[in-house]
């Protein structure tokens, strides 16, 4: 492993208290599709 990875692991091992985690960003998710052979795709309603 790189020196950075080893140094980071050593620092993180010294953490002895709970903390919070925060992340932000967007992720596009597509509507699921259900296909029935001989019928076609069934739409999923979104409330």
CORJO-V322052 format. One record per residue. N is the residue number from 1. RES is the residue in one small letter. NEAR is the number of other C-alpha atoms within 10 Angstrom. Layout:
n->N res->RES near->NEAR
n->N res->RES near->NEAR
//
This chain:
n->1 res->x near->5
n->2 res->x near->6
n->3 res->x near->8
n->4 res->x near->9
n->5 res->x near->10
n->6 res->x near->11
n->7 res->x near->10
n->8 res->x near->10
n->9 res->x near->11
n->10 res->x near->11
n->11 res->x near->10
n->12 res->x near->10
n->13 res->x near->8
n->14 res->x near->8
n->15 res->x near->9
n->16 res->x near->7
n->17 res->x near->5
n->18 res->x near->5
n->19 res->x near->6
n->20 res->x near->4
n->21 res->x near->4
n->22 res->x near->4
n->23 res->x near->4
n->24 res->x near->5
n->25 res->x near->4
n->26 res->x near->5
n->27 res->x near->6
n->28 res->x near->5
n->29 res->x near->6
n->30 res->x near->6
n->31 res->x near->10
n->32 res->x near->9
n->33 res->x near->10
n->34 res->x near->11
n->35 res->x near->11
n->36 res->x near->9
n->37 res->x near->7
n->38 res->x near->6
n->39 res->x near->7
n->40 res->x near->9
n->41 res->x near->11
n->42 res->x near->11
n->43 res->x near->11
n->44 res->x near->10
n->45 res->x near->6
n->46 res->x near->5
n->47 res->x near->3
//
